[in-house]
Amino acid sequence: MEFNELIRERFSCRALSDREIPHESMNRIFETARLAPTAVNKQPFKVWAIESPAARAKLAETTSYTFGAGVFLVIGSKADEAWVRPDDDLNFADVDAAIVATHIMLAIHNEGLRATWVGKFNTPKLKELFPVMEGYNLIAIFPVGYPTEKGVPSPRHKERKSAVDIVQVL
């Protein structure tokens, strides 16, 4: 799919099937994450794939935004592995993880799958249930699956500010 078409067509899908996703599709999504740019190429992120029924049940204890998906990707950043801008000490871990998450979100759509970026989840509980996530700032959960017939863009999806409202040429 051509990139501009992909970004126009992608939407937050909130009705997913738990139908099995081919390993090849998931591997391409993971490769997209691996190749995403990060500051000074530090790659201070981790992606956890939540697939087993037991793991999915635990994740569902931390958020009600599961949308019927059979796979969940959790993205976290690791501050002590990130580049820090010297002029103001801004740590780029969350920036880098957000770049990776955006690449993942677009790769999911490109595979014919759908997802939505979930930011509302109980982080302490998620880390308690999945101790491997301790030490990471968890920035997103992506429920991943094939869209159901109810999986359509929200009515507000096409509402966008004009270019003059978001770009200022100096």
MISE-934913 format. One record per residue (C-alpha): residue number from 0; residue in three letters; x, y, z. Coordinates in steps of 0.2 Angstrom, whole numbers. Each point is the difference from the previous one (the first is absolute). Example, Ala and Ser with C-alpha at 12.3 -4.5 7.8 and 13.67 -1.06 7.14 Angstrom:
BEGIN
num	residu	X	Y	Z
0	ALA	62	-22	39 .
1	SER	6	17	-3 .
This chain:
BEGIN
num	residu	X	Y	Z
0	MET	0	0	0 .
1	GLU	6	17	-4 .
2	PHE	5	10	16 .
3	ASN	-11	15	-2 .
4	GLU	-15	-12	-4 .
5	LEU	5	-10	16 .
6	ILE	0	15	11 .
7	ARG	-17	6	-7 .
8	GLU	-8	-17	2 .
9	ARG	6	-5	17 .
10	PHE	-12	3	14 .
11	SER	-3	-5	18 .
12	CYS	-9	-17	-1 .
13	ARG	-10	-4	15 .
14	ALA	-8	-17	-5 .
15	LEU	12	-14	-4 .
16	SER	-1	-18	-3 .
17	ASP	11	-12	10 .
18	ARG	3	-10	-16 .
19	GLU	18	-7	-1 .
20	ILE	13	12	-7 .
21	PRO	13	-7	-12 .
22	HIS	17	-1	8 .
23	GLU	7	8	-16 .
24	SER	-11	16	3 .
25	MET	6	1	18 .
26	ASN	18	-2	-5 .
27	ARG	-1	14	-13 .
28	ILE	-8	11	14 .
29	PHE	14	-4	12 .
30	GLU	13	4	-14 .
31	THR	-8	17	-3 .
32	ALA	2	3	19 .
33	ARG	18	-6	-1 .
34	LEU	4	12	-14 .
35	ALA	-9	15	7 .
36	PRO	12	15	3 .
37	THR	5	5	17 .
38	ALA	11	14	7 .
39	VAL	18	-5	-3 .
40	ASN	-6	-17	-4 .
41	LYS	-1	-5	18 .
42	GLN	-16	-10	-2 .
43	PRO	-6	2	18 .
44	PHE	-16	-9	-2 .
45	LYS	-8	-17	2 .
46	VAL	-15	-8	-9 .
47	TRP	-9	-14	10 .
48	ALA	-12	-11	-10 .
49	ILE	-15	-6	11 .
50	GLU	-7	-15	-9 .
51	SER	-4	-15	12 .
52	PRO	-18	0	7 .
53	ALA	8	1	18 .
54	ALA	10	15	-5 .
55	ARG	-15	8	-9 .
56	ALA	-11	-2	16 .
57	LYS	14	8	11 .
58	LEU	1	15	-12 .
59	ALA	-19	1	0 .
60	GLU	1	4	19 .
61	THR	10	16	-4 .
62	THR	-12	7	-13 .
63	SER	-17	-2	-7 .
64	TYR	6	6	-17 .
65	THR	3	-17	-8 .
66	PHE	-13	1	-14 .
67	GLY	0	-19	-3 .
68	ALA	18	-2	-6 .
69	GLY	10	-16	2 .
70	VAL	17	8	0 .
71	PHE	6	16	10 .
72	LEU	16	9	-3 .
73	VAL	6	10	15 .
74	ILE	14	13	-3 .
75	GLY	11	6	13 .
76	SER	15	12	1 .
77	LYS	16	-1	11 .
78	ALA	6	17	6 .
79	ASP	17	-6	5 .
80	GLU	4	-7	-17 .
81	ALA	-5	16	-10 .
82	TRP	9	14	-7 .
83	VAL	-2	16	11 .
84	ARG	1	17	-9 .
85	PRO	14	9	8 .
86	ASP	-7	18	-1 .
87	ASP	-15	-3	11 .
88	ASP	2	-18	6 .
89	LEU	-16	-6	-10 .
90	ASN	0	-19	1 .
91	PHE	-5	-7	-17 .
92	ALA	-6	-17	6 .
93	ASP	-19	4	-1 .
94	VAL	3	9	-17 .
95	ASP	9	-15	-7 .
96	ALA	-13	-12	6 .
97	ALA	-14	11	-7 .
98	ILE	9	-1	-17 .
99	VAL	1	-18	1 .
100	ALA	-18	-2	5 .
101	THR	-6	11	-15 .
102	HIS	10	-11	-11 .
103	ILE	-8	-15	7 .
104	MET	-18	8	-1 .
105	LEU	3	3	-19 .
106	ALA	8	-17	-3 .
107	ILE	-15	-8	8 .
108	HIS	-12	9	-12 .
109	ASN	12	-4	-15 .
110	GLU	-2	-19	4 .
111	GLY	-19	1	-1 .
112	LEU	-2	0	18 .
113	ARG	-7	13	12 .
114	ALA	4	7	17 .
115	THR	-2	16	10 .
116	TRP	13	8	11 .
117	VAL	-6	-3	18 .
118	GLY	7	12	13 .
119	LYS	-13	-4	14 .
120	PHE	7	-14	10 .
121	ASN	5	-3	18 .
122	THR	19	0	-2 .
123	PRO	5	-6	18 .
124	LYS	-12	-14	-2 .
125	LEU	7	-5	-17 .
126	LYS	18	0	7 .
127	GLU	-6	-10	15 .
128	LEU	-8	-13	-11 .
129	PHE	15	0	-13 .
130	PRO	15	3	11 .
131	VAL	11	1	-16 .
132	MET	-7	17	-3 .
133	GLU	7	7	16 .
134	GLY	12	14	-3 .
135	TYR	-9	5	-16 .
136	ASN	-12	15	-3 .
137	LEU	-14	-8	-9 .
138	ILE	-7	11	-13 .
139	ALA	-12	-10	-10 .
140	ILE	-10	-15	-2 .
141	PHE	-6	-5	-18 .
142	PRO	-14	-13	-1 .
143	VAL	3	-8	-17 .
144	GLY	-12	-10	-11 .
145	TYR	-10	-1	-15 .
146	PRO	-14	13	0 .
147	THR	-18	-6	3 .
148	GLU	-15	7	-10 .
149	LYS	-1	13	15 .
150	GLY	18	5	-2 .
151	VAL	-2	16	-10 .
152	PRO	7	18	3 .
153	SER	-8	11	13 .
154	PRO	-11	14	-7 .
155	ARG	14	12	5 .
156	HIS	14	-9	-9 .
157	LYS	1	12	-15 .
158	GLU	-1	16	11 .
159	ARG	17	8	-2 .
160	LYS	7	17	4 .
161	SER	5	10	-16 .
162	ALA	18	1	-4 .
163	VAL	0	19	4 .
164	ASP	-6	-5	18 .
165	ILE	14	-12	3 .
166	VAL	15	6	-10 .
167	GLN	8	17	3 .
168	VAL	14	5	-13 .
169	LEU	13	12	8 .
